[in-house]
Amino acid sequence: MIDVLYFAWVRERIGVPREQVATNAATVAELIEELKAREERYALAFSDLRALRVAVDQELTDFDASLVGVREVAFFPPMTGG
């Protein structure tokens, strides 16, 4: 099981701040495909990956990052200064 966290508008579209996900995905990209196949709200939230960032075990990474041994994946929009 992996803890999946959603922040900002990603959380709003999916409707929960976090959930535990049982997955066979080897990478973040594969996890996203599994989530998108669940329901339309996930498909909507992950429809434009250019508008998303991902952190694996609290380290910013790319969508091709491995999930081997990972405990937490977080999705959030890019941060802006201000």
BASE-187688 format. One record per atom (N, C-alpha, C, CB): residue in one letter; x, y, z. Coordinates in Angstrom, 3 decimals, always signed. Glycine has a CB too. Layout:
  marse      east     north        up
      A         X         Y         Z
...
This chain:
  marse      east     north        up
      M    +0.839    -1.199    +0.000
      M    +0.000    +0.000    +0.000
      M    +0.868    +1.241    +0.000
      M    -0.945    +0.010    +1.213
      I    +0.438    +2.212    -0.762
      I    +1.125    +3.497    -0.826
      I    +0.146    +4.578    -0.376
      I    +1.667    +3.786    -2.272
      D    +0.615    +5.489    +0.472
      D    -0.179    +6.664    +0.813
      D    -0.081    +7.639    -0.352
      D    +0.307    +7.323    +2.155
      V    -1.233    +8.061    -0.869
      V    -1.261    +9.042    -1.947
      V    -1.917   +10.297    -1.397
      V    -2.026    +8.501    -3.211
      L    -1.208   +11.415    -1.505
      L    -1.682   +12.696    -0.987
      L    -1.985   +13.630    -2.148
      L    -0.638   +13.331    -0.034
      Y    -3.059   +14.412    -1.981
      Y    -3.479   +15.365    -3.007
      Y    -3.559   +16.742    -2.364
      Y    -4.854   +14.957    -3.646
      F    -3.035   +17.750    -3.062
      F    -3.022   +19.110    -2.528
      F    -3.685   +20.087    -3.494
      F    -1.586   +19.553    -2.236
      A    -4.198   +21.176    -2.931
      A    -4.781   +22.299    -3.670
      A    -5.911   +21.817    -4.589
      A    -3.693   +23.023    -4.496
      W    -5.914   +22.251    -5.856
      W    -7.024   +21.906    -6.743
      W    -7.063   +20.411    -7.064
      W    -6.924   +22.705    -8.034
      V    -5.956   +19.709    -6.926
      V    -5.964   +18.258    -7.155
      V    -6.879   +17.609    -6.106
      V    -4.500   +17.659    -7.082
      R    -6.722   +18.010    -4.854
      R    -7.571   +17.512    -3.769
      R    -9.033   +17.870    -4.019
      R    -7.108   +18.084    -2.415
      E    -9.272   +19.089    -4.484
      E   -10.647   +19.526    -4.737
      E   -11.309   +18.678    -5.813
      E   -10.670   +20.996    -5.146
      R   -10.580   +18.359    -6.873
      R   -11.156   +17.563    -7.961
      R   -11.385   +16.114    -7.559
      R   -10.254   +17.613    -9.176
      I   -10.475   +15.560    -6.779
      I   -10.611   +14.158    -6.390
      I   -11.544   +13.995    -5.197
      I    -9.245   +13.565    -6.064
      G   -11.547   +14.977    -4.314
      G   -12.502   +14.966    -3.209
      G   -11.983   +14.427    -1.890
      G   -13.665   +14.183    -3.599
      V   -10.735   +14.013    -1.848
      V   -10.129   +13.547    -0.588
      V    -8.698   +14.082    -0.512
      V   -10.143   +11.968    -0.491
      P    -8.200   +14.339    +0.704
      P    -6.834   +14.837    +0.832
      P    -5.781   +13.745    +0.736
      P    -6.680   +15.557    +2.133
      R    -6.173   +12.491    +1.082
      R    -5.211   +11.385    +1.031
      R    -5.976   +10.075    +1.002
      R    -4.230   +11.427    +2.244
      E    -5.314    +9.045    +0.511
      E    -5.887    +7.711    +0.529
      E    -4.767    +6.692    +0.429
      E    -6.905    +7.528    -0.618
      Q    -5.055    +5.484    +0.862
      Q    -4.099    +4.397    +0.708
      Q    -4.486    +3.636    -0.550
      Q    -4.075    +3.456    +1.969
      V    -3.487    +3.385    -1.395
      V    -3.737    +2.758    -2.681
      V    -2.910    +1.480    -2.796
      V    -3.409    +3.728    -3.837
      A    -3.583    +0.395    -3.113
      A    -2.891    -0.848    -3.446
      A    -2.603    -0.784    -4.940
      A    -3.747    -2.136    -3.062
      T    -1.346    -0.930    -5.314
      T    -0.977    -0.756    -6.708
      T    +0.068    -1.767    -7.146
      T    -0.466    +0.643    -6.941
      N    +0.041    -2.079    -8.422
      N    +1.077    -2.894    -9.046
      N    +1.986    -2.019    -9.906
      N    +0.447    -4.020    -9.895
      A    +1.768    -0.713    -9.856
      A    +2.528    +0.221   -10.689
      A    +4.011    +0.216   -10.311
      A    +1.956    +1.641   -10.557
      A    +4.850    +0.286   -11.321
      A    +6.298    +0.335   -11.098
      A    +6.813    +1.767   -11.063
      A    +7.026    -0.448   -12.183
      T    +6.051    +2.692   -11.652
      T    +6.455    +4.096   -11.709
      T    +5.280    +4.996   -11.341
      T    +6.990    +4.453   -13.115
      V    +5.589    +6.260   -11.103
      V    +4.535    +7.237   -10.822
      V    +3.578    +7.321   -12.007
      V    +5.141    +8.631   -10.515
      A    +4.102    +7.316   -13.223
      A    +3.256    +7.401   -14.421
      A    +2.263    +6.243   -14.482
      A    +4.124    +7.414   -15.689
      E    +2.714    +5.053   -14.130
      E    +1.816    +3.890   -14.123
      E    +0.761    +4.032   -13.028
      E    +2.619    +2.583   -13.922
      L    +1.142    +4.573   -11.873
      L    +0.182    +4.825   -10.804
      L    -0.886    +5.800   -11.283
      L    +0.891    +5.376    -9.549
      I    -0.478    +6.842   -11.970
      I    -1.433    +7.824   -12.499
      I    -2.413    +7.151   -13.451
      I    -0.694    +8.974   -13.221
      E    -1.929    +6.268   -14.308
      E    -2.815    +5.567   -15.241
      E    -3.824    +4.704   -14.484
      E    -1.994    +4.696   -16.215
      E    -3.377    +4.037   -13.424
      E    -4.294    +3.243   -12.605
      E    -5.354    +4.133   -11.959
      E    -3.518    +2.470   -11.523
      L    -4.934    +5.274   -11.429
      L    -5.878    +6.189   -10.791
      L    -6.874    +6.746   -11.806
      L    -5.128    +7.336   -10.105
      K    -6.381    +7.130   -12.974
      K    -7.261    +7.683   -14.009
      K    -8.329    +6.681   -14.432
      K    -6.442    +8.111   -15.227
      A    -8.007    +5.398   -14.383
      A    -8.957    +4.365   -14.795
      A   -10.041    +4.118   -13.741
      A    -8.218    +3.067   -15.084
      R    -9.841    +4.615   -12.531
      R   -10.806    +4.393   -11.441
      R   -12.140    +5.075   -11.700
      R   -10.233    +4.891   -10.128
      E   -12.080    +6.395   -11.851
      E   -13.292    +7.213   -11.962
      E   -12.971    +8.475   -12.753
      E   -13.860    +7.575   -10.554
      E   -14.018    +9.126   -13.203
      E   -13.856   +10.346   -13.997
      E   -13.153   +11.449   -13.214
      E   -15.210   +10.842   -14.476
      R   -13.407   +11.545   -11.903
      R   -12.784   +12.618   -11.115
      R   -11.256   +12.493   -11.127
      R   -13.307   +12.589    -9.661
      Y   -10.731   +11.268   -11.127
      Y    -9.279   +11.064   -11.213
      Y    -8.790   +11.416   -12.617
      Y    -8.903    +9.593   -10.858
      A    -9.537   +10.977   -13.621
      A    -9.164   +11.285   -15.005
      A    -9.089   +12.791   -15.214
      A   -10.169   +10.661   -15.992
      L   -10.025   +13.523   -14.631
      L   -10.029   +14.982   -14.740
      L    -8.818   +15.585   -14.027
      L   -11.330   +15.559   -14.156
      A    -8.550   +15.121   -12.817
      A    -7.438   +15.672   -12.035
      A    -6.091   +15.435   -12.703
      A    -7.429   +15.066   -10.645
      F    -5.953   +14.305   -13.398
      F    -4.673   +13.959   -14.022
      F    -4.682   +14.149   -15.537
      F    -4.317   +12.526   -13.696
      S    -5.596   +14.945   -16.044
      S    -5.722   +15.103   -17.497
      S    -4.573   +15.893   -18.120
      S    -7.026   +15.785   -17.822
      D    -3.939   +16.774   -17.362
      D    -2.837   +17.576   -17.899
      D    -1.658   +17.512   -16.928
      D    -3.284   +19.059   -18.137
      L    -0.745   +16.589   -17.185
      L    +0.384   +16.401   -16.272
      L    +1.330   +17.594   -16.254
      L    +1.149   +15.159   -16.651
      R    +1.264   +18.447   -17.261
      R    +2.103   +19.657   -17.250
      R    +1.699   +20.591   -16.120
      R    +2.006   +20.394   -18.596
      A    +0.468   +20.426   -15.608
      A    -0.034   +21.276   -14.529
      A    +0.176   +20.636   -13.159
      A    -1.514   +21.572   -14.741
      L    +0.938   +19.556   -13.112
      L    +1.148   +18.833   -11.864
      L    +2.616   +18.640   -11.547
      L    +0.466   +17.498   -11.921
      R    +2.893   +18.541   -10.270
      R    +4.206   +18.142    -9.777
      R    +3.980   +16.931    -8.889
      R    +4.933   +19.315    -8.998
      V    +5.049   +16.172    -8.680
      V    +4.933   +14.974    -7.849
      V    +6.133   +14.881    -6.923
      V    +4.820   +13.701    -8.722
      A    +5.878   +14.420    -5.708
      A    +6.951   +14.128    -4.758
      A    +6.785   +12.681    -4.307
      A    +6.927   +15.120    -3.529
      V    +7.908   +11.984    -4.231
      V    +7.929   +10.602    -3.770
      V    +8.709   +10.575    -2.458
      V    +8.567    +9.638    -4.845
      D    +8.060   +10.093    -1.408
      D    +8.650   +10.120    -0.073
      D    +9.248   +11.493    +0.238
      D    +9.725    +9.035    +0.054
      Q    +8.464   +12.528    -0.074
      Q    +8.746   +13.934    +0.217
      Q    +9.922   +14.516    -0.549
      Q    +8.998   +14.092    +1.664
      E   +10.270   +13.915    -1.690
      E   +11.301   +14.475    -2.566
      E   +10.713   +14.701    -3.942
      E   +12.539   +13.545    -2.647
      L   +10.834   +15.940    -4.434
      L   +10.336   +16.284    -5.756
      L   +11.003   +15.397    -6.799
      L   +10.584   +17.776    -6.066
      T   +10.211   +14.862    -7.712
      T   +10.752   +13.945    -8.715
      T    +9.954   +14.043   -10.002
      T   +10.746   +12.499    -8.194
      D   +10.255   +13.152   -10.941
      D    +9.572   +13.107   -12.229
      D    +8.547   +11.980   -12.236
      D   +10.583   +12.924   -13.378
      F    +7.687   +11.989   -13.255
      F    +6.645   +10.976   -13.357
      F    +7.190    +9.594   -13.694
      F    +5.641   +11.386   -14.394
      D    +8.435    +9.513   -14.146
      D    +9.017    +8.194   -14.441
      D    +9.751    +7.605   -13.226
      D    +9.986    +8.301   -15.630
      A    +9.616    +8.245   -12.064
      A   +10.273    +7.768   -10.847
      A    +9.738    +6.397   -10.436
      A   +10.078    +8.775    -9.704
      S   +10.612    +5.573    -9.942
      S   +10.264    +4.236    -9.470
      S    +9.448    +4.305    -8.189
      S   +11.524    +3.404    -9.246
      L    +8.553    +3.344    -8.026
      L    +7.770    +3.235    -6.798
      L    +8.266    +2.101    -5.903
      L    +6.301    +3.023    -7.133
      V    +9.364    +1.480    -6.254
      V    +9.895    +0.377    -5.461
      V   +10.276    +0.887    -4.067
      V   +11.124    -0.270    -6.166
      G    +9.664    +0.309    -3.043
      G    +9.957    +0.686    -1.670
      G    +9.373    +2.007    -1.218
      G   +11.397    +0.731    -1.487
      V    +8.573    +2.640    -2.054
      V    +8.012    +3.959    -1.746
      V    +6.833    +3.827    -0.782
      V    +7.567    +4.676    -3.040
      R    +6.753    +4.754    +0.172
      R    +5.652    +4.773    +1.132
      R    +4.624    +5.860    +0.823
      R    +6.195    +4.969    +2.530
      E    +5.067    +6.947    +0.148
      E    +4.174    +8.090    -0.043
      E    +4.428    +8.760    -1.384
      E    +4.347    +9.103    +1.091
      V    +3.324    +9.093    -2.066
      V    +3.376    +9.872    -3.297
      V    +2.423   +11.055    -3.119
      V    +2.992    +8.997    -4.561
      A    +2.902   +12.259    -3.441
      A    +2.072   +13.455    -3.296
      A    +1.966   +14.168    -4.633
      A    +2.651   +14.405    -2.219
      F    +0.758   +14.598    -4.967
      F    +0.510   +15.348    -6.191
      F    +0.045   +16.748    -5.841
      F    -0.532   +14.636    -7.077
      F    +0.571   +17.757    -6.554
      F    +0.235   +19.140    -6.261
      F    +0.548   +19.999    -7.480
      F    +1.003   +19.647    -5.016
      P    -0.079   +21.189    -7.567
      P    +0.232   +22.092    -8.661
      P    +1.600   +22.729    -8.447
      P    -0.849   +23.171    -8.793
      P    +2.189   +23.258    -9.517
      P    +3.468   +23.963    -9.345
      P    +3.317   +25.107    -8.360
      P    +3.987   +24.495   -10.695
      M    +4.351   +25.330    -7.585
      M    +4.346   +26.421    -6.618
      M    +4.671   +27.728    -7.331
      M    +5.357   +26.154    -5.474
      T    +4.048   +28.795    -6.869
      T    +4.374   +30.105    -7.423
      T    +4.918   +30.979    -6.319
      T    +3.140   +30.761    -8.085
      G    +5.748   +31.906    -6.702
      G    +6.331   +32.815    -5.713
      G    +5.335   +33.884    -5.314
      G    +7.605   +33.463    -6.258
      G    +5.696   +34.628    -4.264
      G    +4.787   +35.697    -3.921
      G    +4.862   +36.166    -2.544
      G    +3.466   +35.306    -4.175
